[in-house]
Amino acid sequence: MSTSTFHREEASRTVPSSTQTVSSELSSQTQLLPHSATARPARLRATLRSTLLSILPALLVAALLLVVWYSVTAARLLPSIILPAPGDVFSSLIDGFSSGLFLSNLWVTMQESLLGFLVALLISLPLGYALAKFRLFAVAFHPYLAAGQAIPVLAIAPLLSIWLGYGLFTNVVVSFLVVFFPLVVNAMLGLQLIDRSLTDAARVEGADGWSLLLHIEFPLALPPIMAAFRTCLTLAVVGALVAEFVIGGDQGLGSLVLEAKNQYNLPLMFASLLVLAALAALYYGLAWLLTKLTEALFA
């Protein structure tokens, strides 16, 4: 057999095997497509199932508390002046929203809490950066920061009412003071806990100044900052209520609770507390959503 004949026979054997390999790969890829298509609804169902399982225990506890509450009031184990019936609280809640009483006072409390939180956030982030990066600045101002955190806002609020008077601005300042110190401390700790080798490697690659802060330091410091964000956004409501309780005034949910207390209107007081709880839950949900968005943005 000649050499050319031998090579033609070898080529005729190898070509079918290569085509068989390609066809088998194509068939395996086409078999994978339905699996990937069916995997998405499966992941969606799993996500919905896990979400429902995480919400269901809280709903069951709420239902159990409502049943116990109704049973105690229906059996008259406690007088209505101490524990009103759920039906009376629900009626007061409906009347308050239909008359605009809750909405007007809710809007005032939301203004006080959100403005105080936003101002604290804008000041605490650069201040925490300065405390973490500049040793002389930290030595000079950190003792005053610790002393300010140790003084209760309840003790400062009457003094602020004398200095600043009564109104929205003073209540915003009180809400600001409640959330300012945790935001500063978490921003400072988040930047101090960054591994120095990572920033040194980034500087070697040419990162410096704003580029180092935005692309390296800020994403690495996000977990403690966002933890303080979630806590302090709901804590801002507490600051607004402290201002409304101590400084006084005729607007806000805190003032509405005080008015209900002075009138011994327990259904109105319970309804106001439910509105406050819903506001805190709304704030926490927004904080959780913003945390997920920042994690997706800087991942």
N, C-alpha and C positions, 0 to 999 in steps of 0.2 A: 504494500500500500504506500502510495506517495505521501509526501509531507503535506501537500495542499489538500488532498482528500481527507487526511486525518484532522486537519484544522477545521474543515467544513463540517465534519461529523461532530466535533467538540462544540462548535458554535451552535449547531442545531440542538444539542442537548442542553446547553446553558441558557439559551434564550427563553424557552418555555418555563424553566425554573424561575428565572428572574421575573417573568410576567406573572407567574403564579404567586410569587412573593408580594408584588405590588398589589395584585388583586385581593390577596388575603388581608393586606394592610388596609386597603380601602374598605373592605367589608367589615373589618373590625372597627374602623372609625365610624362607619355608618351605623353599626350596632350601638356605638356609644352615644350617638345623638339622641335617641329616644330616652336613654337613661338620664342624660343631662337635662332634657326637657321635663321629665317627670320629677327630677330632683328639686326643682324650684318650688312647685306646689307643696312638696313634702317638707321642705325647709320652712315655707310659710306656715303650714299647719303646725309644725313643731314650735315655731315662734309664738303663734297664737295660743297654743296649748300652754306653753310656759308662762305667758303673760296672764292667762286666766288662772293658772295655778298660783301665781304670785299675788293676784288680787283676791281670790276666793277666800283665803283665811281671814283677811281683814273684813270682808263683807259678812262672813259668818259671825265674827266677834261683834260687829255692829248690830246685826240682827239679834244676837243673844242679849246684848245690853238693852236694846229696845224692848224686847220681850220682858226682861226683868224690870225695867222701868215701868212699863204698862201694868205689870202684875202688882208691883208695890203700890202704885197710885190707885189701881182699881180695888185692891183689898183695903185701902185706906190705912196702910201701915204707917204712913207719914202724912202729916197735914199738908194741904196745898200751899201753905205759906212757906214751907221748907222745900217741897219737891212738887212742882206743878205736873199735871197730867200731860202726856205727849200730845193729845189732841188740842189742849189749850196753847201749848207752845207752837204747834203747827198753825193754828188759827192766827196767833200773833205774828208769826212769820209771814203769812199770806197778807195780812192787813198792812204790815210794815212795808212790804214791797209794792203793794197796790197803791198805797198813799205816797210813795216816794221817800218815806222816812229813812229806810235802810240805804237806799241808793245815794241820797245826798250825803249822809254821814259816812258811807263806805267810800265815796269819792274823796272826801277830806282825808281820811286815814290812808288811802292809797297814795295821795299826793305827798303826805308827810313821810311815809315809809320809803317810797321810791326815790324821792328827791334826796333824802338823807343817805340812802344806800348809794346812789349814783355819785354824789359828791364824795362820799367816803372812798368809793372805788377809784375815782380819778386821782385822789390825793394819796391813797395808801400804796398804789403800785409804784410810782416813782420814788416815794419815800422809802418803801421796803427795798427797792433797788439800791438807793443811796446807802442805807444802813448795811446792806450786804457787801457792797463793793468798796466803800470808803471807810477805813478803820477810824480815822480821826472824827469823821462825822458821827459814826456809831458811838464812839466813846463820849462824845459831847452830848448827844441827844437821847441815847438809849435809857439812861436813868430817869429822865423826865417822862419818857414814854411808859416805862414800867410804873412810875408813880401815878400817872394819869389813869392807867388801867386799874390800879388798885382802889381808886376813889370811886364809890358807887355813883351812878348817874342820878339816883334819887337824891343824893346830897347836893349835886350840882344844879339840878333843875330849878329849885327855888331861887338860887342866885342868878341863873340865866333869865328868869322872869323879871328880876329887878333890873338887870342890865339891858335886856333886849325887849322887855315888855311882853305882851300877850299877843298870840296870833300864830299864823302859819309858819313864819320864819323861825320863831323860837322852838316850835315843835320839830321842825326839820333839823335844827341844830342838835336837839336831844337825840333824835333818831340817828343822826350822824355819829354822835359820840358812842352810842351803843355798839355800832358795827365797825367803827374805825379801827380799833385796836386789834381785833382778831384778823382783819384783813391785812394790816401792816405786818403783824407777826408771821402770818403764813406766807406772805410774799417774800419776806426776808429769809425765812427758813427754806423755802423752795429754791431760792437762788444759792443759798449757802450749801445745800446738800448736793449740788451738781458735782459730778466727778470732774476734778480738775484736769485729768488726762484728756477728757473729751474736748474741753475748751482749748487746751494746748494744741491738740491735734487740729482743731478747726483754725486756729491762728496760723499753724504751719501751712495749711491749705490756702491761706489768704483772707480768712474771715476776720473782721475787726469792726469795732464800733457798732453801728446799727445792724449790720448784717449778722454779726455774732449774736446780738441780742434777739433779733427776730427769728433767726433760723436755728439757733442752738440753745441759748439760755432760756428764752421764754417757753419754748415747747417742753423742755426738760423740767421747768419749774411749774408747769401747769397743774399736775395732780394736787399738790397742797393748796394752790391758789383756787382751783375750782372747788375743792372741799370747803374752803372758807366761803366761797361764793354761794354755795348751796345753803350753808348754815346761816350766813349773815343776811341773805335776802329775806328769809322768814323771821330772823331776829330783828330786822328793821321794823316789823309790825309791833314787836314788843317795845321798841323805842318810841314809836308813835303813841302807843297806849300809855306808857309811862308819862310822856309829856301831857297827854290829855287828862290823866288822873291827877298829876301833881300840879301842873301849871293851871289847869282848868280850861274853861271855854265852853261854848255851847254847841260845838260841832265836833264830829268824829264819833266813831263807834265806842271809844272809851267814855266820852261824855254821855253817850246814850246809855251805857251800862250804869254809870253813876246816877243818871236821872231815874232809871228803872229801880235802882236800889233805894233812892230817897222816896219813891212812891210805893215801895213794896210790891212792885209789879214783877213778880217772878217769871211769868210767861214771856214778857218782853225782855227780861234779862237773859233768859235761856236762849231766846231767839237771836239776840245780839251776839251771844257767845257762839252760836252755830254759824252765823255770818262770818265772825272772826276766824273760826276754824276753816271755813271754806276759803277765805282769803289766804290763809297760811298754806293750805293745800295747793291753791293755785300758784302761789309763789314758788313752792317747792317743785311743782311740776314744770314750771318755766325754767327754773334753775337746772333741773335734770335734763331738759331738752337742750338748753344752751351748752351744758357739759358734753353731751353726746355730739353736738355740732362742732365744738372746738376739738374734741378728740378726733373726729373724722377729718377736720381741716388740717390739723397739725400732725396726723399720723404718718 
